[in-house]
């Protein structure tokens, strides 16, 4: 993985960590993140999320584990741009 991808993946991980921590501390933010993830993420980071980019939030419970995998090594130009913009929360 090149330096560009490593940097983009690190930024995505930092964003995901921030969102998770805030959702655990702020019940109103958590509710908004679940109901309107695109709006909550856009507002939190002051970014505009392209319509083609899907944002999903899954709440875990005691019997369900959600595992998110990062993108595979074969990204197209649009996917690379999304990662570079910090929009990939893998």
Secondary structure as a PSIPRED ss2 file (coil, helix, strand):
# PSIPRED VFORMAT (PSIPRED V4.0)

   1 X C   1.000  0.000  0.000
   2 X C   1.000  0.000  0.000
   3 X H   0.000  1.000  0.000
   4 X H   0.000  1.000  0.000
   5 X H   0.000  1.000  0.000
   6 X H   0.000  1.000  0.000
   7 X H   0.000  1.000  0.000
   8 X H   0.000  1.000  0.000
   9 X H   0.000  1.000  0.000
  10 X H   0.000  1.000  0.000
  11 X H   0.000  1.000  0.000
  12 X H   0.000  1.000  0.000
  13 X H   0.000  1.000  0.000
  14 X H   0.000  1.000  0.000
  15 X H   0.000  1.000  0.000
  16 X H   0.000  1.000  0.000
  17 X H   0.000  1.000  0.000
  18 X H   0.000  1.000  0.000
  19 X H   0.000  1.000  0.000
  20 X H   0.000  1.000  0.000
  21 X H   0.000  1.000  0.000
  22 X H   0.000  1.000  0.000
  23 X H   0.000  1.000  0.000
  24 X H   0.000  1.000  0.000
  25 X H   0.000  1.000  0.000
  26 X C   1.000  0.000  0.000
  27 X H   0.000  1.000  0.000
  28 X H   0.000  1.000  0.000
  29 X H   0.000  1.000  0.000
  30 X H   0.000  1.000  0.000
  31 X H   0.000  1.000  0.000
  32 X H   0.000  1.000  0.000
  33 X H   0.000  1.000  0.000
  34 X H   0.000  1.000  0.000
  35 X H   0.000  1.000  0.000
  36 X C   1.000  0.000  0.000
  37 X H   0.000  1.000  0.000
  38 X H   0.000  1.000  0.000
  39 X H   0.000  1.000  0.000
  40 X H   0.000  1.000  0.000
  41 X H   0.000  1.000  0.000
  42 X H   0.000  1.000  0.000
  43 X H   0.000  1.000  0.000
  44 X H   0.000  1.000  0.000
  45 X H   0.000  1.000  0.000
  46 X C   1.000  0.000  0.000
  47 X C   1.000  0.000  0.000
  48 X C   1.000  0.000  0.000
  49 X C   1.000  0.000  0.000
  50 X C   1.000  0.000  0.000
  51 X C   1.000  0.000  0.000
  52 X C   1.000  0.000  0.000
  53 X C   1.000  0.000  0.000
  54 X C   1.000  0.000  0.000
  55 X C   1.000  0.000  0.000
  56 X C   1.000  0.000  0.000
  57 X C   1.000  0.000  0.000
  58 X C   1.000  0.000  0.000
  59 X C   1.000  0.000  0.000
  60 X C   1.000  0.000  0.000
  61 X E   0.000  0.000  1.000
  62 X C   1.000  0.000  0.000
  63 X C   1.000  0.000  0.000
  64 X E   0.000  0.000  1.000
  65 X C   1.000  0.000  0.000
  66 X C   1.000  0.000  0.000
  67 X C   1.000  0.000  0.000
  68 X C   1.000  0.000  0.000
  69 X C   1.000  0.000  0.000
  70 X C   1.000  0.000  0.000
  71 X C   1.000  0.000  0.000
  72 X C   1.000  0.000  0.000
  73 X C   1.000  0.000  0.000
  74 X C   1.000  0.000  0.000
  75 X C   1.000  0.000  0.000
  76 X C   1.000  0.000  0.000
  77 X H   0.000  1.000  0.000
  78 X H   0.000  1.000  0.000
  79 X H   0.000  1.000  0.000
  80 X H   0.000  1.000  0.000
  81 X H   0.000  1.000  0.000
  82 X H   0.000  1.000  0.000
  83 X H   0.000  1.000  0.000
  84 X H   0.000  1.000  0.000
  85 X C   1.000  0.000  0.000
  86 X C   1.000  0.000  0.000
  87 X C   1.000  0.000  0.000
  88 X C   1.000  0.000  0.000
  89 X C   1.000  0.000  0.000
  90 X C   1.000  0.000  0.000
